[in-house]
Amino acid sequence: KQEVTQIPAALSVPEGENLVLNCSFTDSAIYNLQWFRQDPGKGLTSLLLIQSSQREQTSGRLNASLDKSSGRSTLYIAASQPGDSATYLCAPPAPPGNTGKLIFGQGTTLQVKP
Amino acid sequence: GEEVAQTPKHLVRGEGQKAKLYCAPIKGHSYVFWYQQVLKNEFKFLISFQNENVFDETGMPKERFSAKCLPNSPCSLEIQATKLEDSAVYFCASSQRTSDEQFFGPGTRLTVL
């Protein structure tokens, strides 16, 4: 059974800092992993999808890495801005099989202060 | 459409009443997924469809919950005889293939009184 842990649970930083959000998962037989952002009272916005064959995926100031063998993914946010304040969720799929069923971590709630 | 659409945005039901939620996936996406978010960040997978066929229903409660995706109609999630613990935000997502990025709708907030 896939279990996902995200550390830290909450983070408050001044604007401009570079951040690392951590995600660990128990079942490494995954074909991809998706990172999402959720603003209060809103839906999920997909940030990055990293395939199991990739080690990194970049989008703007965001960079996600995936290490299947150790069951870890990190989301790196460069030069954080107040607009980055949100909850960030890591979601690998639930093995076995390629079913698309996502298992979510509890999230890291980020506050970036101006 | 270019986005996943969900209606209604909010739904309030008395305990024991029926609730029906709708989802229109992104045009061209073959897979539809339903998730339930209870409390702040507890997401639970409910069911997925490949076109109009149930693909994975391992998360669906055995009683009271049902879902359909019919051709040329929005997908629906129905809860018969709602209970207080059904209060949650229900999200629909779609993707072209199971290994592709999932795009989420804005959710339907169900409140059972």
Interface residues (C-beta under 8 A of the other chain):
Chain A: Y31 N32 Q34 F36 Q38 K42 G43 L44 T45 S46 L49 Q51 T87 L89 A91 P93 A94 N98 T99 G100 K101 L102 I103 F104 G105 Q106 G107
Chain B: Y31 F33 Y35 K40 N41 E42 F43 F45 S48 F55 D56 T58 G59 F91 A93 S95 R97 T98 S99 D100 E101 Q102 F103 F104 G105 P106 G107
